[in-house]
Amino acid sequence: MSEGKPNLAALREELDSIDNALHDLLMRRAAIAAGVRASKGGAPVWRPSREAQILRRLMARHSGPFPRATIVQVWREIISAMVRLQGEFSVAVYAPEGDRLCRDMARDHFGAETPLSLHSSARAVLTAVQEGTATAGVLPIPEDSEEAPWWPILAGMASGGDVSVCARLPFAPTAPGNGDSALCVAAIAPDESGDDKSFFVVRTFPEVSRARLNEAIAAAGIKPVRLIGRGQPREGTSVFLAELEGFAGPDDARIARLTDPENGIAESAVFLGVYATPFSSPEIADRGEV
């Protein structure tokens, strides 16, 4: 063996030692998860805002050649396993015949062992979450072109219940330029992660344009991300799904300005949920550090 050349057997022994240490830490984390379950009482076992904070913290401290996207994948599996240790957890997925998008995203995000139930309609997914037969639901990202969007159904549920949007998938894009996305819904209270987007269903009367509503939202102190129109609104009204920058809860004073009887532009604004802003492709790209 030439001088200075690493001893392969010694390197393998060191790798085995590292594997053992990682395994020990995972077992320790699982034991702590059992304690978290006891301390939570009846609180929800899943907190997507907390998961986002964990992954952001890891990305902020990460260095070296190990792929950043793989770190996210590994920790997503770990986090999902820990959630299941804290209580029953299952996911209802919108998966009509031949459509694998939401199913694939749910499996990638929630891990290989999380139970999934497949449903042919968005209403069935929402009902499963509302009735508690599923902890969370995964639905396609809303688009303007939809003839029968699911978000008005959720708006009706949100008026009298706790089901709301709580996460966006994927949290880390699998490939640059892949714009496929989905939203998660669950019966959990809105929670800030530090970098969020919020949803409201805004109904105006009389009918107003997107441009005018965008201006009113901005004037209220919130940056609009996009407005999605309802296909067949009631005559004389406009109904929009408003995606907004930042955290805005159900009782946000800025939203109240939109529905003010004297100066507001909207007849109603129904809170539909909030999600932690996912990583962008550049944020998790390998940076070539050694």
DOVEX-196855 format. One record per residue (C-alpha): residue number from 1; residue in one letter; chain; x, y, z. Coordinates in pm, 1 decimal, decimal comma, always signed. Example, Ala and Ser with C-alpha at 12.3 -4.5 7.8 and 13.67 -1.06 7.14 Angstrom:
// residues 2
+------+------+-------+----------+----------+----------+
: resi : resn : chain :       px :       py :       pz :
+------+------+-------+----------+----------+----------+
:    1 :    A :     A :  +1230,0 :   -450,0 :   +780,0 :
:    2 :    S :     A :  +1367,0 :   -106,0 :   +714,0 :
+------+------+-------+----------+----------+----------+
This chain:
// residues 290
+------+------+-------+----------+----------+----------+
: resi : resn : chain :       px :       py :       pz :
+------+------+-------+----------+----------+----------+
:    1 :    M :     A :     +0,0 :     +0,0 :     +0,0 :
:    2 :    S :     A :   +143,3 :   +339,4 :   -102,7 :
:    3 :    E :     A :   +208,5 :   +598,7 :   +164,8 :
:    4 :    G :     A :    -77,4 :   +842,3 :   +224,8 :
:    5 :    K :     A :   -340,6 :   +619,5 :    +66,4 :
:    6 :    P :     A :   -643,0 :   +570,8 :   +297,5 :
:    7 :    N :     A :   -685,7 :   +225,7 :   +443,1 :
:    8 :    L :     A :  -1010,9 :    +91,7 :   +294,5 :
:    9 :    A :     A :  -1084,0 :   -133,3 :   +590,6 :
:   10 :    A :     A :  -1037,5 :   +160,0 :   +831,7 :
:   11 :    L :     A :  -1265,8 :   +380,1 :   +624,1 :
:   12 :    R :     A :  -1534,2 :   +113,5 :   +618,7 :
:   13 :    E :     A :  -1502,5 :    +73,5 :   +993,9 :
:   14 :    E :     A :  -1550,3 :   +447,5 :  +1036,0 :
:   15 :    L :     A :  -1858,1 :   +439,6 :   +810,6 :
:   16 :    D :     A :  -2003,0 :   +155,3 :  +1019,0 :
:   17 :    S :     A :  -1945,3 :   +362,3 :  +1330,7 :
:   18 :    I :     A :  -2124,5 :   +659,5 :  +1174,7 :
:   19 :    D :     A :  -2416,2 :   +437,1 :  +1068,6 :
:   20 :    N :     A :  -2445,4 :   +308,6 :  +1424,4 :
:   21 :    A :     A :  -2442,6 :   +664,2 :  +1558,7 :
:   22 :    L :     A :  -2713,8 :   +770,0 :  +1311,8 :
:   23 :    H :     A :  -2922,0 :   +466,5 :  +1406,2 :
:   24 :    D :     A :  -2880,5 :   +540,2 :  +1777,6 :
:   25 :    L :     A :  -2997,3 :   +897,4 :  +1721,4 :
:   26 :    L :     A :  -3302,2 :   +783,1 :  +1524,4 :
:   27 :    M :     A :  -3399,9 :   +546,2 :  +1805,4 :
:   28 :    R :     A :  -3349,6 :   +827,3 :  +2054,8 :
:   29 :    R :     A :  -3563,6 :  +1060,5 :  +1842,6 :
:   30 :    A :     A :  -3838,7 :   +799,0 :  +1827,6 :
:   31 :    A :     A :  -3835,3 :   +767,9 :  +2206,6 :
:   32 :    I :     A :  -3869,1 :  +1145,4 :  +2239,5 :
:   33 :    A :     A :  -4158,1 :  +1139,7 :  +1989,6 :
:   34 :    A :     A :  -4347,4 :   +916,1 :  +2232,9 :
:   35 :    G :     A :  -4299,6 :  +1182,0 :  +2499,5 :
:   36 :    V :     A :  -4423,0 :  +1451,0 :  +2260,5 :
:   37 :    R :     A :  -4737,0 :  +1244,5 :  +2200,9 :
:   38 :    A :     A :  -4808,5 :  +1234,2 :  +2575,3 :
:   39 :    S :     A :  -4747,4 :  +1607,9 :  +2615,8 :
:   40 :    K :     A :  -4972,2 :  +1703,9 :  +2323,0 :
:   41 :    G :     A :  -5283,7 :  +1552,3 :  +2474,7 :
:   42 :    G :     A :  -5559,9 :  +1591,4 :  +2218,7 :
:   43 :    A :     A :  -5367,2 :  +1834,0 :  +1996,2 :
:   44 :    P :     A :  -5314,3 :  +1740,0 :  +1628,6 :
:   45 :    V :     A :  -5017,3 :  +1510,7 :  +1566,9 :
:   46 :    W :     A :  -4929,3 :  +1687,8 :  +1240,9 :
:   47 :    R :     A :  -4789,7 :  +2041,9 :  +1232,5 :
:   48 :    P :     A :  -4673,3 :  +2127,8 :   +879,7 :
:   49 :    S :     A :  -4550,8 :  +2471,5 :   +991,0 :
:   50 :    R :     A :  -4316,2 :  +2309,4 :  +1242,6 :
:   51 :    E :     A :  -4188,8 :  +2067,4 :   +977,8 :
:   52 :    A :     A :  -4114,0 :  +2360,4 :   +746,4 :
:   53 :    Q :     A :  -3913,6 :  +2528,9 :  +1022,4 :
:   54 :    I :     A :  -3710,8 :  +2211,8 :  +1080,2 :
:   55 :    L :     A :  -3622,6 :  +2174,1 :   +712,5 :
:   56 :    R :     A :  -3537,5 :  +2541,7 :   +670,5 :
:   57 :    R :     A :  -3305,7 :  +2525,3 :   +972,3 :
:   58 :    L :     A :  -3128,0 :  +2219,7 :   +830,9 :
:   59 :    M :     A :  -3082,6 :  +2382,5 :   +491,2 :
:   60 :    A :     A :  -2940,6 :  +2695,0 :   +656,7 :
:   61 :    R :     A :  -2670,8 :  +2492,3 :   +834,3 :
:   62 :    H :     A :  -2598,3 :  +2240,6 :   +559,2 :
:   63 :    S :     A :  -2256,5 :  +2226,4 :   +391,9 :
:   64 :    G :     A :  -2050,4 :  +1975,9 :   +199,4 :
:   65 :    P :     A :  -2118,8 :  +1760,3 :   -106,7 :
:   66 :    F :     A :  -2419,4 :  +1565,8 :    +24,5 :
:   67 :    P :     A :  -2718,7 :  +1670,9 :   -194,2 :
:   68 :    R :     A :  -2948,5 :  +1922,7 :    -30,4 :
:   69 :    A :     A :  -3257,7 :  +1776,4 :   -198,2 :
:   70 :    T :     A :  -3170,7 :  +1436,8 :    -50,9 :
:   71 :    I :     A :  -3146,6 :  +1589,9 :   +296,9 :
:   72 :    V :     A :  -3505,4 :  +1708,3 :   +252,6 :
:   73 :    Q :     A :  -3617,9 :  +1364,2 :   +133,0 :
:   74 :    V :     A :  -3446,5 :  +1185,9 :   +421,9 :
:   75 :    W :     A :  -3593,3 :  +1418,1 :   +682,5 :
:   76 :    R :     A :  -3938,2 :  +1400,5 :   +526,7 :
:   77 :    E :     A :  -3931,6 :  +1023,4 :   +581,9 :
:   78 :    I :     A :  -3804,0 :  +1070,3 :   +937,7 :
:   79 :    I :     A :  -4063,1 :  +1334,5 :  +1021,3 :
:   80 :    S :     A :  -4348,8 :  +1129,5 :   +876,3 :
:   81 :    A :     A :  -4239,4 :   +825,3 :  +1075,6 :
:   82 :    M :     A :  -4230,7 :  +1033,0 :  +1394,3 :
:   83 :    V :     A :  -4578,6 :  +1171,5 :  +1322,6 :
:   84 :    R :     A :  -4715,0 :   +818,2 :  +1292,7 :
:   85 :    L :     A :  -4553,8 :   +729,6 :  +1625,6 :
:   86 :    Q :     A :  -4748,3 :  +1013,8 :  +1787,8 :
:   87 :    G :     A :  -5090,9 :   +895,6 :  +1671,2 :
:   88 :    E :     A :  -5302,4 :   +767,7 :  +1385,4 :
:   89 :    F :     A :  -5225,2 :   +941,2 :  +1059,0 :
:   90 :    S :     A :  -5364,1 :   +875,5 :   +713,4 :
:   91 :    V :     A :  -5407,3 :  +1075,1 :   +393,1 :
:   92 :    A :     A :  -5700,9 :  +1096,8 :   +151,4 :
:   93 :    V :     A :  -5580,5 :  +1163,1 :   -203,5 :
:   94 :    Y :     A :  -5755,8 :  +1294,6 :   -511,4 :
:   95 :    A :     A :  -5678,2 :  +1026,5 :   -767,3 :
:   96 :    P :     A :  -5933,4 :   +984,3 :  -1046,3 :
:   97 :    E :     A :  -5861,4 :   +708,2 :  -1293,2 :
:   98 :    G :     A :  -5530,7 :   +762,4 :  -1471,1 :
:   99 :    D :     A :  -5428,2 :  +1066,6 :  -1263,4 :
:  100 :    R :     A :  -5123,0 :   +993,4 :  -1048,1 :
:  101 :    L :     A :  -5011,1 :  +1348,6 :   -970,9 :
:  102 :    C :     A :  -5159,7 :  +1391,3 :   -622,0 :
:  103 :    R :     A :  -5090,9 :  +1028,1 :   -531,2 :
:  104 :    D :     A :  -4722,8 :  +1055,6 :   -624,7 :
:  105 :    M :     A :  -4684,6 :  +1384,5 :   -439,5 :
:  106 :    A :     A :  -4856,3 :  +1246,3 :   -129,8 :
:  107 :    R :     A :  -4632,4 :   +940,0 :   -127,5 :
:  108 :    D :     A :  -4316,1 :  +1147,7 :   -175,8 :
:  109 :    H :     A :  -4410,6 :  +1391,4 :    +99,8 :
:  110 :    F :     A :  -4564,2 :  +1166,7 :   +363,8 :
:  111 :    G :     A :  -4335,8 :   +868,0 :   +322,8 :
:  112 :    A :     A :  -4358,5 :   +509,1 :   +212,3 :
:  113 :    E :     A :  -4544,7 :   +381,3 :   +519,8 :
:  114 :    T :     A :  -4820,1 :   +642,5 :   +554,7 :
:  115 :    P :     A :  -5161,7 :   +494,1 :   +466,0 :
:  116 :    L :     A :  -5319,7 :   +653,3 :   +158,2 :
:  117 :    S :     A :  -5682,7 :   +626,1 :    +47,8 :
:  118 :    L :     A :  -5760,9 :   +714,3 :   -314,0 :
:  119 :    H :     A :  -6074,8 :   +906,9 :   -410,4 :
:  120 :    S :     A :  -6221,5 :   +988,4 :   -750,1 :
:  121 :    S :     A :  -6357,6 :  +1330,8 :   -650,4 :
:  122 :    A :     A :  -6231,0 :  +1631,0 :   -458,1 :
:  123 :    R :     A :  -6552,1 :  +1636,8 :   -255,2 :
:  124 :    A :     A :  -6483,3 :  +1282,3 :   -133,5 :
:  125 :    V :     A :  -6135,4 :  +1387,3 :    -18,4 :
:  126 :    L :     A :  -6274,4 :  +1688,3 :   +169,5 :
:  127 :    T :     A :  -6549,6 :  +1478,3 :   +326,9 :
:  128 :    A :     A :  -6297,0 :  +1218,3 :   +446,5 :
:  129 :    V :     A :  -6098,3 :  +1490,5 :   +623,9 :
:  130 :    Q :     A :  -6409,2 :  +1660,0 :   +762,9 :
:  131 :    E :     A :  -6546,3 :  +1333,0 :   +900,9 :
:  132 :    G :     A :  -6210,1 :  +1226,1 :  +1042,6 :
:  133 :    T :     A :  -6161,1 :   +910,3 :   +836,4 :
:  134 :    A :     A :  -5841,5 :  +1075,4 :   +706,8 :
:  135 :    T :     A :  -5607,5 :  +1312,3 :   +888,6 :
:  136 :    A :     A :  -5514,8 :  +1510,1 :   +578,3 :
:  137 :    G :     A :  -5621,4 :  +1540,1 :   +217,2 :
:  138 :    V :     A :  -5422,3 :  +1611,6 :    -98,5 :
:  139 :    L :     A :  -5586,1 :  +1803,0 :   -383,2 :
:  140 :    P :     A :  -5459,3 :  +1954,7 :   -710,9 :
:  141 :    I :     A :  -5345,9 :  +2315,7 :   -709,4 :
:  142 :    P :     A :  -5635,3 :  +2542,0 :   -816,0 :
:  143 :    E :     A :  -5623,3 :  +2685,3 :  -1166,4 :
:  144 :    D :     A :  -5830,4 :  +2939,0 :  -1357,2 :
:  145 :    S :     A :  -5928,4 :  +2692,2 :  -1627,9 :
:  146 :    E :     A :  -6125,3 :  +2458,1 :  -1397,5 :
:  147 :    E :     A :  -6495,7 :  +2411,5 :  -1468,9 :
:  148 :    A :     A :  -6573,1 :  +2263,0 :  -1125,8 :
:  149 :    P :     A :  -6309,4 :  +2385,2 :   -877,2 :
:  150 :    W :     A :  -6289,1 :  +2228,1 :   -532,1 :
:  151 :    W :     A :  -6214,0 :  +2542,8 :   -336,1 :
:  152 :    P :     A :  -6576,8 :  +2668,3 :   -326,2 :
:  153 :    I :     A :  -6668,2 :  +2336,5 :   -158,2 :
:  154 :    L :     A :  -6397,2 :  +2390,3 :   +100,4 :
:  155 :    A :     A :  -6517,4 :  +2748,6 :   +151,0 :
:  156 :    G :     A :  -6858,0 :  +2611,0 :   +246,0 :
:  157 :    M :     A :  -6695,3 :  +2371,6 :   +492,5 :
:  158 :    A :     A :  -6466,7 :  +2642,3 :   +630,5 :
:  159 :    S :     A :  -6766,4 :  +2857,2 :   +717,4 :
:  160 :    G :     A :  -6879,4 :  +2600,5 :   +972,3 :
:  161 :    G :     A :  -6577,7 :  +2385,4 :  +1051,2 :
:  162 :    D :     A :  -6204,5 :  +2358,4 :  +1094,8 :
:  163 :    V :     A :  -6089,8 :  +2207,3 :   +763,0 :
:  164 :    S :     A :  -5848,4 :  +2437,2 :   +580,8 :
:  165 :    V :     A :  -5545,4 :  +2442,1 :   +352,9 :
:  166 :    C :     A :  -5231,4 :  +2377,7 :   +558,9 :
:  167 :    A :     A :  -4946,6 :  +2279,6 :   +323,9 :
:  168 :    R :     A :  -4827,4 :  +2289,3 :    -34,5 :
:  169 :    L :     A :  -4653,0 :  +1999,9 :   -207,4 :
:  170 :    P :     A :  -4379,5 :  +1939,1 :   -291,2 :
:  171 :    F :     A :  -4196,7 :  +2125,1 :    -17,3 :
:  172 :    A :     A :  -3878,0 :  +2078,1 :   -218,3 :
:  173 :    P :     A :  -3905,9 :  +2055,7 :   -600,0 :
:  174 :    T :     A :  -3785,1 :  +1727,9 :   -743,9 :
:  175 :    A :     A :  -3657,2 :  +1884,6 :  -1066,0 :
:  176 :    P :     A :  -3589,6 :  +2241,2 :  -1184,8 :
:  177 :    G :     A :  -3872,9 :  +2378,1 :  -1393,4 :
:  178 :    N :     A :  -4126,1 :  +2119,4 :  -1274,5 :
:  179 :    G :     A :  -4423,8 :  +2331,7 :  -1176,0 :
:  180 :    D :     A :  -4649,8 :  +2047,3 :  -1059,0 :
:  181 :    S :     A :  -4804,1 :  +2126,8 :   -721,3 :
:  182 :    A :     A :  -5077,1 :  +2014,7 :   -484,7 :
:  183 :    L :     A :  -5234,8 :  +2146,2 :   -165,8 :
:  184 :    C :     A :  -5297,5 :  +1968,5 :   +163,6 :
:  185 :    V :     A :  -5604,5 :  +2022,8 :   +378,5 :
:  186 :    A :     A :  -5655,7 :  +1917,7 :   +739,6 :
:  187 :    A :     A :  -5862,5 :  +2001,5 :  +1045,8 :
:  188 :    I :     A :  -5586,7 :  +2194,1 :  +1220,7 :
:  189 :    A :     A :  -5559,4 :  +2555,4 :  +1332,9 :
:  190 :    P :     A :  -5359,1 :  +2793,6 :  +1112,5 :
:  191 :    D :     A :  -5002,1 :  +2831,2 :  +1230,4 :
:  192 :    E :     A :  -4719,8 :  +3064,2 :  +1122,4 :
:  193 :    S :     A :  -4392,8 :  +2919,1 :   +993,2 :
:  194 :    G :     A :  -4217,6 :  +3250,4 :   +931,7 :
:  195 :    D :     A :  -4261,3 :  +3247,9 :   +552,9 :
:  196 :    D :     A :  -4616,7 :  +3174,7 :   +445,0 :
:  197 :    K :     A :  -4890,2 :  +3221,1 :   +186,8 :
:  198 :    S :     A :  -5259,9 :  +3257,0 :   +276,2 :
:  199 :    F :     A :  -5586,7 :  +3180,8 :    +98,1 :
:  200 :    F :     A :  -5922,2 :  +3357,0 :   +114,3 :
:  201 :    V :     A :  -6234,7 :  +3318,3 :    -95,0 :
:  202 :    V :     A :  -6349,9 :  +3671,7 :   -170,4 :
:  203 :    R :     A :  -6703,7 :  +3744,2 :   -291,5 :
:  204 :    T :     A :  -6783,9 :  +4090,4 :   -419,9 :
:  205 :    F :     A :  -7116,6 :  +4252,8 :   -497,6 :
:  206 :    P :     A :  -7158,3 :  +4412,3 :   -740,4 :
:  207 :    E :     A :  -6916,3 :  +4244,4 :   -978,5 :
:  208 :    V :     A :  -6559,1 :  +4380,3 :   -980,3 :
:  209 :    S :     A :  -6257,9 :  +4313,1 :  -1198,2 :
:  210 :    R :     A :  -5941,7 :  +4130,6 :  -1096,9 :
:  211 :    A :     A :  -5742,4 :  +4448,9 :  -1135,1 :
:  212 :    R :     A :  -5969,4 :  +4641,7 :   -899,6 :
:  213 :    L :     A :  -5966,7 :  +4364,4 :   -638,9 :
:  214 :    N :     A :  -5587,6 :  +4335,4 :   -664,8 :
:  215 :    E :     A :  -5560,2 :  +4709,0 :   -599,4 :
:  216 :    A :     A :  -5793,9 :  +4686,3 :   -299,0 :
:  217 :    I :     A :  -5597,3 :  +4397,0 :   -146,4 :
:  218 :    A :     A :  -5268,8 :  +4582,5 :   -192,2 :
:  219 :    A :     A :  -5421,6 :  +4898,3 :    -42,4 :
:  220 :    A :     A :  -5525,8 :  +4694,1 :   +261,6 :
:  221 :    G :     A :  -5158,9 :  +4613,6 :   +322,7 :
:  222 :    I :     A :  -5128,7 :  +4264,0 :   +172,5 :
:  223 :    K :     A :  -4940,3 :  +4166,2 :   -140,0 :
:  224 :    P :     A :  -5162,8 :  +3959,1 :   -371,1 :
:  225 :    V :     A :  -4989,2 :  +3659,1 :   -527,5 :
:  226 :    R :     A :  -5267,3 :  +3558,7 :   -764,8 :
:  227 :    L :     A :  -5645,3 :  +3566,9 :   -804,3 :
:  228 :    I :     A :  -5832,1 :  +3265,9 :   -943,0 :
:  229 :    G :     A :  -6182,1 :  +3327,6 :  -1073,2 :
:  230 :    R :     A :  -6484,3 :  +3105,4 :  -1021,0 :
:  231 :    G :     A :  -6614,7 :  +2956,1 :  -1343,3 :
:  232 :    Q :     A :  -6984,4 :  +3040,0 :  -1301,2 :
:  233 :    P :     A :  -7034,8 :  +3301,5 :  -1029,4 :
:  234 :    R :     A :  -7376,9 :  +3412,9 :   -917,7 :
:  235 :    E :     A :  -7520,1 :  +3685,0 :  -1143,4 :
:  236 :    G :     A :  -7387,7 :  +4026,6 :  -1053,2 :
:  237 :    T :     A :  -7107,0 :  +3899,4 :   -830,3 :
:  238 :    S :     A :  -6741,1 :  +3812,0 :   -856,5 :
:  239 :    V :     A :  -6595,3 :  +3517,6 :   -663,8 :
:  240 :    F :     A :  -6218,7 :  +3476,8 :   -640,9 :
:  241 :    L :     A :  -5973,0 :  +3253,4 :   -463,9 :
:  242 :    A :     A :  -5713,1 :  +3503,2 :   -343,4 :
:  243 :    E :     A :  -5362,2 :  +3376,0 :   -269,8 :
:  244 :    L :     A :  -5182,0 :  +3631,6 :    -55,0 :
:  245 :    E :     A :  -4823,0 :  +3688,7 :    +52,5 :
:  246 :    G :     A :  -4755,8 :  +3628,5 :   +422,1 :
:  247 :    F :     A :  -4966,1 :  +3496,9 :   +709,0 :
:  248 :    A :     A :  -5322,1 :  +3626,6 :   +731,2 :
:  249 :    G :     A :  -5553,1 :  +3445,3 :   +971,3 :
:  250 :    P :     A :  -5933,8 :  +3438,1 :   +984,3 :
:  251 :    D :     A :  -5953,5 :  +3755,2 :  +1196,0 :
:  252 :    D :     A :  -5681,6 :  +3955,9 :  +1020,4 :
:  253 :    A :     A :  -5758,9 :  +4328,4 :  +1039,3 :
:  254 :    R :     A :  -5629,2 :  +4382,6 :   +686,3 :
:  255 :    I :     A :  -5887,5 :  +4140,9 :   +547,5 :
:  256 :    A :     A :  -6155,2 :  +4312,5 :   +755,2 :
:  257 :    R :     A :  -6081,7 :  +4630,0 :   +559,9 :
:  258 :    L :     A :  -6191,7 :  +4452,9 :   +242,0 :
:  259 :    T :     A :  -6531,4 :  +4367,3 :   +390,5 :
:  260 :    D :     A :  -6592,4 :  +4696,5 :   +572,6 :
:  261 :    P :     A :  -6960,8 :  +4786,7 :   +504,9 :
:  262 :    E :     A :  -6878,4 :  +5148,6 :   +425,4 :
:  263 :    N :     A :  -6541,7 :  +5144,4 :   +250,1 :
:  264 :    G :     A :  -6475,8 :  +4778,9 :   +163,7 :
:  265 :    I :     A :  -6494,0 :  +4618,4 :   -177,8 :
:  266 :    A :     A :  -6600,3 :  +4266,6 :    -75,0 :
:  267 :    E :     A :  -6927,5 :  +4122,8 :    +46,6 :
:  268 :    S :     A :  -6739,7 :  +3843,7 :   +227,7 :
:  269 :    A :     A :  -6391,1 :  +3699,5 :   +268,7 :
:  270 :    V :     A :  -6375,7 :  +3338,5 :   +390,2 :
:  271 :    F :     A :  -6043,9 :  +3215,0 :   +528,1 :
:  272 :    L :     A :  -5938,7 :  +2904,0 :   +337,3 :
:  273 :    G :     A :  -5599,9 :  +2831,7 :   +491,3 :
:  274 :    V :     A :  -5229,8 :  +2903,9 :   +499,5 :
:  275 :    Y :     A :  -4920,7 :  +2712,2 :   +392,9 :
:  276 :    A :     A :  -4547,3 :  +2738,8 :   +455,1 :
:  277 :    T :     A :  -4373,9 :  +2861,2 :   +141,0 :
:  278 :    P :     A :  -4182,8 :  +2567,8 :    -14,2 :
:  279 :    F :     A :  -3819,1 :  +2576,8 :   -116,7 :
:  280 :    S :     A :  -3737,7 :  +2696,2 :   -465,6 :
:  281 :    S :     A :  -3508,3 :  +2495,7 :   -692,5 :
:  282 :    P :     A :  -3209,6 :  +2730,4 :   -634,2 :
:  283 :    E :     A :  -3252,1 :  +2706,7 :   -256,1 :
:  284 :    I :     A :  -3192,9 :  +2331,9 :   -253,1 :
:  285 :    A :     A :  -2958,6 :  +2306,7 :   -549,9 :
:  286 :    D :     A :  -2615,9 :  +2155,4 :   -484,1 :
:  287 :    R :     A :  -2374,3 :  +2439,3 :   -423,8 :
:  288 :    G :     A :  -2052,9 :  +2253,1 :   -492,6 :
:  289 :    E :     A :  -1918,1 :  +2299,1 :   -140,7 :
:  290 :    V :     A :  -1658,9 :  +2051,5 :    -14,7 :
+------+------+-------+----------+----------+----------+
